[in-house]
Amino acid sequence: MRALVTGGAGFIGHHLVNGLLARGDEVSVIDDFSTGGRARLEPVGDRISLIEGSILDPEALDRAAASCEVIFHEAAIPSVARSVRDPQRSNRVNVTGTIEVMLAAARHGVRRVVYAGSSSVYGIPESLPCRESFRPAPESPYGVSKLAAEHYLRTLGNLHGVETVALRYFNVFGPGQDPASEYAAVVPRFVTAVLEGRRPIVHGTGEVSRDFTYVDNVVNANLLAAQAPGVSGITCNIACGDRHSLLGLLDAICTAAGLPADPMFGPSRPGDILHSLADISVAERQLGYTPTVPFEEGIERTVAWFRDQATGR
């Protein structure tokens, strides 16, 4: 299979690139490196076709999508906090960018687009676990943009005969996440703080809980979504179906690292919800998905990776 990964230099994107290459697929990547890291692709640079450009640029997308069978659309501005600060940019990249990807897919006869959706579309869920049948009610501009992109994905797919699958990710973590960014996810921030002997900062009381999902599970879901028959137009949650509080996450990181931590507590972040948990039965039934790396093992792998990076191994 020849595949295009948009945002292939991003955290999830580069793991997906590696997963595709491991299967023997031909891989193209488009990334403007505004948030992605060029170094993530250096180990496979001679095995991919890299187009440095924006998904907002139709000409760059045409070069990237030519002769591709499947597009994995990972490119986005992925931060709730950033979307609160700059909703216009989140909308341009996440919504208009998705429109451009779908139009490019139509121009080049792409069979299927697999879209990286987000659990943020649920907002404050009416109950837990979150089911795809729930009425979306996003609480942040980021969630709004991801939901709008889902609608454009399906509508343009139907209009132009492009199959689509939307995967709503729940709090993905793993090796390669950037802990230095102002908008860094909580797992790499906690891990690096513990390993460096710093006090981790916990936003809110620490009772906020999430369905933390190791990145290999997400890669597997994408590979399944690209090939599963008769699933065009579906939306499904991708997670582990289990939730852990921020303090529980910190405890798991300390256990994996063999180190203590004394957290500092700060204000809650605007746009954040209190609890999130996925019902993954649709993905299990329609895609054959099952999480293969449980939370604790994922934390252990992540801590080991960051420790190796710190020691130069």
Secondary structure, 3 states (H helix, E strand, C coil): CEEEEECCCCHHHHHHHHHHHHHCCEEEEEECCCCCCHHHHHHHHHHEEEEECCCCCHHHHHHHHCCCCEEEECCCCCCHHHHHHCHHHHHHHHHHHHHHHHHHHHHCCCCEEEEEEEHHHHCCCCCCCECCCCCCCCCCHHHHHHHHHHHHHHHHHHHHCCEEEEEEECCEECCCCCCCCCCCCHHHHHHHHHHCCCCCEEECCCCCEECCEEHHHHHHHHHHHHHCCCCCCEEEEECCCCCEEHHHHHHHHHHHHCCCCCCEEECCCCCCCCECCECCHHHHHHHCCCCCCCHHHHHHHHHHHHHHHHHCC
